[in-house]
Amino acid sequence: MGRVTAIEPGMVTLNTGTVSLRRFAQRPGELLALAQIVDSRVRVNDPDLPDLRDVDVYVADLGIEQNRTRDWVVGRVAVRGHRRIARRRAVHVVDWSDVRGLTPQDVDQPGQDVTSLLGQFEGLRPADVAHRLRELPEKRRLEVAIALDDERLADVVQELPDDDQVDLLGHLEVHRAADVLEAMDPDDAADLLGELPESEAESLLALMDPQESEPVRRLLAHSPDTAGGLMTPEPVILSPSTTVAEALARIRDPDLTPALASMVFVVRPPTATPTGRYLGCVHIQQLLREPPAHLVGGLVDSDLAPLSPEMSLGQVTRYFATYNLVCGPVVDAENHLIGAVTVDDVLDHLLPEDWREEEQPALERSVEPVQR
């Protein structure tokens, strides 16, 4: 902070051309402005605001100013009423010295609001939310997790390192944990349950809806470093009588990853895994070149050899490289399609286990002054 000469709404001006990119490390006694102080419940003792005396209010923002010794200090605090009390909440700006309840012990109390934190996460990709969640103190991390809906939390949990997934799931109420597992992709749910003690995993599976738990149980039967353990049991599966127009409509589903949407698999009924006899696959490029009324049964590529569930990670990797694929079918010994492996699942297992935790090198980077 000694390098800062001015702080404005759209700019911070430094007295040096060097910016430290070292990872921030919170020291004892320090509080994080957005992660810990904002949304804290406080009391205000301002003579000019008698209506706020002995009333719980919440920190909405902080004002930083430079004092006479050129040090930067938090001098003002914006406070508001609770969002559940009034639809339109008046915001008051008071001096820091008039606020009570912002000691480390105070902000560590449970039940803190998360309105501002959730606002910061709106529009972010799950991987970015997961990264920011890991930067929060454990208490705030859990409060945010509880406030997220099941679908959003499931997407975020899938992007956390394994240890953080297990830790977060363990802090949730058991029925909420089962709901989050139901909302996760089956392969990610199986990976997470595989990290838990067998008895704990079985208890959570028992609480899940049978339709959601059954594909997860099938995945858990395979070693995690095989095609059967890597696959998702829910690729795009069609019958031969499906038209090209219907196939394209299926892969327009925004919930499909680009890898899963790159290929459809054609089988005899039933079309839920494990399916009837596997006939072959059709790539999205082929579908885009055909008239909408044509049937996918006439476009099937039956020459592409499928993966078997016992194939190792190395074999699966070579398969993708050999055929230039981002998605491949997994077929059992009876020629039933049981799932598909996507390239993102392969990369997750090829990268070091702690790849989500790695930071950029700690450097100091010179920057050119910006004129505004």
N, C-alpha and C positions, 0 to 999 in steps of 0.2 A: 504493500500500500504506500510505502514511502516513495515509489516511483510515479504515483498518480498526482497530476497537477490539477485536473478538473474532471468532474463527473457530470454529464448531461444526459437527458433522456435518450439520445441517439448516439452517444459517443463517450468514450473514456480517453482522456489525453494523458500521455506519459511524458516524463522528462528524459526518457532514454529510448533508444531504438531497439532494445532487447526485450523479448517477451519470454517468460519462463513457461515451458510446456510440461514441467514436472507434475506428476499426479499430486493432487491436493491430499494432505493427510491432516485430519482433524486432531488437534491437540487437546489435552485435558483442560476442561473449563471453557472451551470454545463451543459456541452454538452456531448451527447452520441457519442462515436467515430464512431461506425458502423451505428447507426440509424440516426444520424444527420450530422456528419462532412463528412464522406465518400460520394462521389458523389456531394459535394457542389461545386458551381462555385466560383472560386477565381482568383485573380491576383497575379503574382509573380514579385518581384523586386529584381532579383538576377543579380549582375554585370556579372557573368560568363555565363548567359543565356539571352543575349540581344534580341533574337528572341521571347522570351515570354513576353517582356515588353508590357503592354497595350493589352494583348491578354487574353481572357477568357480560363481558363483551369479548370480541375476538379480533386478533391482530389481522388486518387486511394488507398492510404494506409497511415498509420501513423507509425513513428518509435519512440519507447519509450526507453529512456536511463537514466542511473543513473548519477546524477551530483556529485560534490565534497562533498556535504553535505549528500550524500546517499539518496537524494530524487529522485523519479522517475518523469520524465517530458517528454512531447512530444517534441522531439528535431528536428525531420526531418519529411518532408511531401513528399510523392510521388504524382506527378501530371501528368495528361495526357490530350491530346486534346479530343474534343467531339467525341463520337463514330459515329456521323452522318457526320463528316467532313472527316475523313480518316479511311480507312479500317484497316491499321496498325498504331496504335497510339503509338508514342514514349512516354516513361515514364521517367520523370526527378525527381531526389531527391534533394530537396532544404531544407534550414534551415527554421524552424518554423518562425523565425523573419522576413523572406523575403516574407511571405505569407500575403496577405490582403484579408479580407472578411470572417473571421471565428468568428465574434462576434455572440452572441445569436440573435441579430437583423438580421444579414446577413443570417444565416442559416434558419431563420424563413420565409424567402421570398418564395413565391410559385414558382413552376416550377422546383424544384430540380430533378436531374436525379435519377433513382432507379436501375441502372444496378447492383450494388454490392448487394443490398438487395434482388433483385430477384434471383441472383446467390446463395445466402444463402438458399433460399426456394426450390431450385430445388431438387427433389427427396424426399422431406418431405411429410408426410401424411397431408391431409387438417386440421386435428385437431391440429397438431403441428404448422402448418403455422398460424392457428387462434390464438394459444397461443402466438406466437411471434408477431403477428400483434397487439395484445392487449398491448404489452409492448412498442409499439412505440408511440411517440407523435402524437396527432391527425392529424397534417399536414402531417406527413410522412405516417401515416396509410392510409389516403385518396389518397396520391400519389401512393402508392403501389396498392391499390384497383383499381385505374383507369388504371394502367399499366397491370394488370392481364387480361387474356381473360375471356369471360363470363363463360365458363364451370369451369375454375379453381376458379374464384371468387365465383361462386355459391356454389361449394364444401366447400370453406373456410367459407362463410357466414353461412352455415348450422351448423358449429361447434362453432359459437360464442354464447355468452349469448344473451338472447332476447333483452336486452337494447342496446347492441352493434350492433345487427343486425338492429334494427330500426334506430339507429344513423347513421350507415354507409349507409344504403339505402337512408336515407334522404339527405345525402350529395352528392349522385350521381345525374347526370342529369336524368330527369324523364324517357326518353326513354331508357337510359342505365339501369336504375333500373328495367324497365319492361323486358328488355332482360335477366337480371340476374334472375329475378323471373321465366322466362320461362325455364331457364337452371336448376333451382332447382328441387328437387323431389317435386311432387305435395303436399304431406303432409307437408313438411317443408315450402313450399311457403304459404300454407294455414295458418300454425301456425304464420308465420311472418306477413301476411296480417291481421290476427286476432288481432295483437297488435296495428294496425294503426287505426286512426279514419275511420269510415265507408266511408265517402266521398272520402278520400285519397285512401283507398283500392280499391274502385270502379273505380277511375280514372286510377289506375295502371292496374287493370283487363281489362279495356277497351282498353288499349294500347297493351296488350298481344295478341298473335295469338289465335284466338278462339279455336283451337284444344288444345292449352296448358292451356287456362284459364278455359275451361269447367270442367275438373276434379277438379280444384282448387275450383271452385264455388260449386260443389257438396259437397266437404269436408267442406266448410265453413257453409253449411246448418246444420251440426251436431255440438253438443257441443264438445269442444276439449278434454274433459275427458271421452268420450264414445268410443266404438269400431269404430263408424262411423267417429269420429274426429281423432282417432289415425291411422287409416288405410292408406295404400297407394293404389291408384286405379290401379296400374300397376304391379301386380304380374305376374307370369308365368302362362298363361291361354292357354289350349290346347283343341282341339276337340277330341272326342273318336277315330277318325280314325288316329290320330298321332302315329307314330311308336316310340318305345323306343329310337332308335337312334336319331330321330328328337328331342325328349324331352331332351335327354342328351346334344345335341348340343345347345339347347336353354339355359340350365342352365349353360353352359360354358361361357356365356356372362360375360366378366370381369367387366362390369358396375353393375352387380347384387351383392347385399350384400350377404354374406354367409347365412343369415337368409332367404332371399327371394329365394335363390337357393336351399334351403333344401326341398321344396315342390312345386309340380305343381298342378294346379286345372283344372279339366275336366268339360266342359260345352257343351251344345248344342249351335250352332251358334246363334247370333254373339259372337265372343270371346273377343270383347272389352267391358269393363265395362260401364254400366250394361249389363251383358251378357244374353244369353239365359238360359234355365233351368240349374241349378247347379246339377251336377251328383256326384261329390265327389272329392277326392284328391289322389295323389300318392306321397309317400315320395321318396326322392332321393335314399335311400338304397334299396327300392324295384326296382327302375329302374336299379340299378347296378347289380341286381341279375337276370335280365330277358334277354332273347335273343334280339338282336337289332331289329329284324323284328317284334316282338310282338307289338300289339296295346295297347295304354294306356287305352283304353276303357275297356279292360278285366282285368285291374289291379286296378280299382278304389276302394278306401276305402270309402264306403257310410255310414259306421257306426259312423264316427267321426261327432259329432254334430257341426254345424257351429256357429259362433258368430252372434248375431243380432246387427244392428248398434246402438241400444239404450243401450246396455250393458255398465255398469259403468266400470271405471278403476279397481275397486276392483274385479268385476266379471271377467274381462278379465285376471287379474293376476292369479286368482284361476284357470281359464280355462287352462292357460299355465302350471301351476304347476301340475294340475291334470293329464294332458295328456302328460307331458314331451315334450312340443313343443317349437319351436322357431319361428313358423309362423302359423297363423290360418286364415281360410276363414271367410269373413263377407258376409252374405247373407240377402237380404231383405225379406219382407213378401211375395212377389210373387216368391220366390225361385230363384232370380237372384243374381249371384255373383257380388258384387259391390266393392270388394277390399280385402285386407288381412292386418292383424296386425302382426308386427314383434316384437320380444322381445326387440330390441334396442329402439323402440318407447315407449314400456311400461316402460323401465328403465328411459328414459328421463323424463317421467311424475312422476315416483315414487321418483326419487331423488329430493333433495331440489332445488328450482328454481335457486339458485346461485351456483350449484355444479361445473359449469365450471370455476367459479371465485375463488374457494377455493385454497389456497396455502398449501404446506406442512408446518408442524409446524416449527416455527422459532427456530432453534437449533444451537448449535455449536458442531461439530462432530470432535472427535480426529481421526487423520489418521496416518498411519505408513509411515515413509519416504520411498520413492521409489528410488532404485538404478538404474541408467540408464547408 
